[in-house]
Structure formats: structure tokens, C-alpha cells
Amino acid sequence: MREFSVPAQVTIADSANLTETLFSRAAGEPDRTVVRRKDGAGWRDVSARAFADDVARVAEGLVAAGVEPGDRVALMSRTRYEWSVADYAIWTAGAVTVPIYETSSASQIGWIIGDSGAKAMFIESDEHEKTVASVRGDLPELAHVWRMDDLPSAPSGESGSGEPVSPSLEERRASRTSGDLATVIYTSGTTGRPKGCEITHGNLLATSRNVIEGALSEVFALTDGSTLLFLPLAHVFARLIEVGCVEAGVILGHTPDLSDLVEDLGSYRPTFLLAVPRVFEKVYNGAEQKAAADGKGRIFHIAADTAIAYSRADSPGLGLRLKQAVFDRLVYAKLRAAVGGRVTHAVSGGAALGERLGHFFNGVGISILEGYGLTETTAPIAVNLPSDNRIGTVGKPIPGTSVRIGDDGEVLAKGPNIFAGYWHNDEATKEVMDGGWFHTGDIGELDGDGYLKITGRKKELIVTAGGKNVAPGPLEDRLRAHPLISQCLVIGDGRKFIGCLITLDPEAVEPWQEQHGKSSLSMAELAEDPDLVKEIDAAVAETNASVSRAEAIKKYRILVADFTEESGHLTPTLKVKRNLVLKDFAVEIDALYS
């Protein structure tokens, strides 16, 4: 059993809470720019005082609406300035934020609101309003639903008024301590029902401050440091960066529409980014496709190979340095310009980043710092260091955190970043906690210097290339309920989207063939028959209706042969042997993603 610990850089006082830095900076540095808001084609500076005023105004509105300390308030929206205002307003009112992905289905929204007992909710769009209305009859505790464009406020509240926080609100704000619950973040589980992870004020403060002062101090200490958030703030990764920027005084921007991302990066010009590997893949693929369209595909590939070789070399020779310098002017500078021209570092998490991609961007001049963590660990367990970025690993434990490799190879973590438990689910909490050690469900290795490498997944939870956690079980169960479907296997770990392998039930197919006058067709012909495919399309569509778009099955393949115990693909209890199917049908799986 190997273990590695990094001493904490910062210790959090028992009395601390997430709103302290926000209001103390507004009092001490009222004119300091802390946020930039999209304003037409440009960006408008928001001062520390103005941001705090917006937060206080909404917090007063929450209190006036009857939100009490400890009450849960749901937040469902794309990434935007109002998201951060509402988040900090909820904390200022002493309440608990329950984020919900804006793509969530009605059943998911109903479960999260009902399970958390949320008293109020913020939504963004007409579509959200209709979806919430469809389940609100089953949510008697949900007293208020507000639109993000019409945030609640006290009758006399004025944004940017500069007036001090009212004594009653100040008392409410100061009543929260590091041990109090700050947010309940629901994450997909293998049982299908999302579990609420209890994250405290202390969890977020200890993690963010130790990352700022320790692991990523070079990134957060940049003069005029700024980042542009485009990942969903419902995800713990983006949420931690939101808190980290407020704590460090790094200028924060938001962009809700990924179709505007390139344009927004160019005008905002951040100094660092956070993203999931899929974003870096799209940047690379887009550059490659553009070069090919311009008849410069061969040059791009030589430039890419040069960047990778340059990054891999401990001491690049003169010839490699000259090639790198040439391509820096011809190719790499354009890639850096595509993300604003000032980015020197990017933090990658949520899924595995390939070594080749990591070396490519490092050679281009953007150091991607890959990290690893889960919702239950308040995002990072480990992250690479700007001064020692070991591509292919997920870095060292963040300060204050210990990592242990169990006897079975499982990665265990311990520290102030570990969550308080699962909301109203003591049994699930006991399954992952043992003597303060959190069992991640992932398999990994620690080298002699404490760098962690993730080598596999102990549990079946799928993590797409975009960082979305997807539990395959519920999707598979719904599909198998269709009479024509015998077995299925949902796939997509590390891939761009969720796919599925489907087998047909011979006993059900035979009468279907007779009814449709297709008795002469073989299984291979049936797998491509338009009428049968239409049936399976409907089954997939019905299954997809129960989950968000990011979790939905985008493509599937009907296999000619069924999974059976005789073929070795089923256990005696008729459970699919996932690893064996993935191995035996690798060609079919690759075809889905080609």
C-alpha cells in the first residue's frame, strides 16, 4: 500500500464562511475590478462594491421571501453573471445552493427538488419554466420559482447603491461557519438515482485556498489574472473556480453560449482557462480541419509533431528548437490567438486527457495542467504543478490532502476537501467512507514523487470526454424493457458522446417478422431493416427522455448475435460482462465513433 501526503498551506478557521472575502474586499477595495460582464461586443468591468451590492440585494430578497438559514434553494441556469450573484446571495442569506444542470429532464428536476426539499428555485428560460411546471404538483415544498432575468430583491434594494449590508442580513451572513452546509451537488450514481453530495463552507474554502496558495499559486498570482467560465456552474469543477476567483481576486467572466466561445475568448483575453478534454480536442480538431481546408494539412501535421517532440524532449537540440521557432510564428501563435492570446496555462479535469494532446499544447505554449477529483472531493484530489507538469499523470495531491492506493489498487483520499456525506443517504456514505478515507472507485498508481496516475475504473460509471458522469444501468434497464431488445450495453467512457450496443431477442423478433411480412430476413438483414430500426429508434428516444441531453444515447449499433452465457458475454445471473463485450466488439464500438 503506497501513500503520499502534502501538508496544508492554509488552515480554515471554524468561524469562516464563503461570503467573508466577498464583503471584506468590497469594504477594503471597493473599486477593484472582480468581474467582467458581457456588454454587446465588449466587456464591462464590475467592481468589488457593485458585485457585493448585487449579491446583498438578492440576498435581501430571499430573506423577504421567507428563505431561512439552512433552507435549500435550487439554481438551474447556463453559466452567466447572475448565476454567481444568486449563488453568493443564497450563502449570504444563510441558505444552501442546489445546482441543477440546465439540460436536466423533468424527472431529474423532480427528483433533485423533491429529495433536497428545496423551498425556492432560480430558472432561466421558458423551457425551464414549462419543465418545472410539469412536476411542480409533486413538489409541495417548492414555494417560489424565479427567473434569472428577474432576480428577487428587497423593496428598497438598488444594485450598486454602495449602502452597507443591513444589520439583519449581516447577522444572517455571519451565522454560517465552516462546518455548515454550503451546497448539495447531485451526481449520477450506479443505482440511477442521483445522490446529493453535501459540500460545506469549509470544504470549498480549504480546497480553493490551498489550491491558490499551493498547487496553482503561479496561475492565480498572475498580474491582472482572469479567466472566462464556460463550463456549467452546476459542475463542481467550475464551481470551485468561481470560488477560487473570488478568494484570490482573479477577474471572473462568464459566457453561456459555446457557439460564441471563440469570439468571447478573443475579446475577453483570459490569462488561464479551465476545461474538460473535449474542449481541447475541439480546438485541435478545428485547427487541423481549417489547415486541411486551406491546403495546409501536411504543414499542420508537421507542426503538431514538432510541438509534441519539443514538449517531450528534456533538452531540445538546436534543430528542434529552430523548427519550433518557425512553427511558433506560422502555426502556434494562431492557436494561442484563438483563445485570446494571453493564456499561458489551462486546467483540465472531468475526464482523462491523452498524453499526445497534453504534449501538443505544451509545445504550442499553453501548459495544460491535468488534475483529478470528484464531486465528493470538492473537485481536485490532485493536480499538476506549473513548475513540474508531468504529462500523463494527474499530478500530486493538493496541499492538505493525502492519497493512498489500496490493496486492490483503488485510489483513496483524505483531507479537508472530502465531503460531509450523501444527503439523507447514510448507507451510501458508509459504502465510500472508511476511517476518514474516501474510496473513489478508480484504480491508480503513485510514483515515488507522489504523482498520481489513473489507470482504470473500479465502478461502471461512465465519464464522457466532456466530463459528464453517466450511469449506464438506468438507460440499459429502460432499453431492455422493449420487447424486441434482448441485451444492451451503454458505452462512452472517454468518448465524445454516449453510444450503445443492442442485441435483438430472437423469441420476440420471430413474431414481429411474421406480422410485417419479413420472415425471410436474416438477423444481419433485420439489423438494417428500416421498419425494425424505426422500432429501436423509438425505444432509444423514449429512454433518452428520462435523462439530460448530455447523457442521452446519440448513436447505437444493432449486433447480429445476442449476448449469451454460452458465448461468455453473460454471467449465470444474466448480467452482461462489460469488459469482455468491450473487448470482443471493439471494432463495432470504434465504428460508432468514427
Stockholm file with secondary structure:
# STOCKHOLM 1.0

chainA/1-594         MREFSVPAQVTIADSANLTETLFSRAAGEPDRTVVRRKDGAGWRDVSARAFADDVARVAEGLVAAGVEPGDRVALMSRTRYEWSVADYAIWTAGAVTVPIYETSSASQIGWIIGDSGAKAMFIESDEHEKTVASVRGDLPELAHVWRMDDLPSAPSGESGSGEPVSPSLEERRASRTSGDLATVIYTSGTTGRPKGCEITHGNLLATSRNVIEGALSEVFALTDGSTLLFLPLAHVFARLIEVGCVEAGVILGHTPDLSDLVEDLGSYRPTFLLAVPRVFEKVYNGAEQKAAADGKGRIFHIAADTAIAYSRADSPGLGLRLKQAVFDRLVYAKLRAAVGGRVTHAVSGGAALGERLGHFFNGVGISILEGYGLTETTAPIAVNLPSDNRIGTVGKPIPGTSVRIGDDGEVLAKGPNIFAGYWHNDEATKEVMDGGWFHTGDIGELDGDGYLKITGRKKELIVTAGGKNVAPGPLEDRLRAHPLISQCLVIGDGRKFIGCLITLDPEAVEPWQEQHGKSSLSMAELAEDPDLVKEIDAAVAETNASVSRAEAIKKYRILVADFTEESGHLTPTLKVKRNLVLKDFAVEIDALYS
#=GR chainA/1-594 SS CEEEECCCSCCCCTTCCTTHHHHHHHHHSTTSEEEEEEETTEEEEEEHHHHHHHHHHHHHHHHHTTCCTTCEEEEECCSCHHHHHHHHHHHHTTCEEEEECTTCCHHHHHHHHHHHTCSEEEECSHHHHHHHHHHGGGCTTCCEEEEGGGCCCCTTCCTTCCCCCCHHHHHHHHTCCTTSEEEEEEECCTTSSCEEEEEEHHHHHHHHHHIIIIITHHHHTSTTCEEEECSCTTSHHHHHHHHHHHHHTCEEEECCCGGGHHHHHHHHCCSEEEECHHHHHHHHHHHHHHHHHTTCHHHHHHHHHHHHHHHHCSSCCHHHHHHHHHHIIIIIHHHHHHTTSCCCEEEECSSCCCHHHHHHHHHHTCEEEEEEEEGGGTEEEEECBTTBCCTTSCCEECTTCEEEECTTSEEEEESTTSCCEETTCHHHHHHHEETTEEEEEEEEEECTTCCEEEEEESSCCEECTTCCEECHHHHHHHHHTSTTEEEEEEECTTSSSEEEEEEECHHHHHHHHHHTTCTTCCHHHHTTCHHHHHHHHHHHHHHHTTSCGGGSEEEEEEESSCCCTTTTSBCTTCCBCHHHHHHHTHHHHHHHHC
#=GC SS_cons         CEEEECCCSCCCCTTCCTTHHHHHHHHHSTTSEEEEEEETTEEEEEEHHHHHHHHHHHHHHHHHTTCCTTCEEEEECCSCHHHHHHHHHHHHTTCEEEEECTTCCHHHHHHHHHHHTCSEEEECSHHHHHHHHHHGGGCTTCCEEEEGGGCCCCTTCCTTCCCCCCHHHHHHHHTCCTTSEEEEEEECCTTSSCEEEEEEHHHHHHHHHHIIIIITHHHHTSTTCEEEECSCTTSHHHHHHHHHHHHHTCEEEECCCGGGHHHHHHHHCCSEEEECHHHHHHHHHHHHHHHHHTTCHHHHHHHHHHHHHHHHCSSCCHHHHHHHHHHIIIIIHHHHHHTTSCCCEEEECSSCCCHHHHHHHHHHTCEEEEEEEEGGGTEEEEECBTTBCCTTSCCEECTTCEEEECTTSEEEEESTTSCCEETTCHHHHHHHEETTEEEEEEEEEECTTCCEEEEEESSCCEECTTCCEECHHHHHHHHHTSTTEEEEEEECTTSSSEEEEEEECHHHHHHHHHHTTCTTCCHHHHTTCHHHHHHHHHHHHHHHTTSCGGGSEEEEEEESSCCCTTTTSBCTTCCBCHHHHHHHTHHHHHHHHC
//
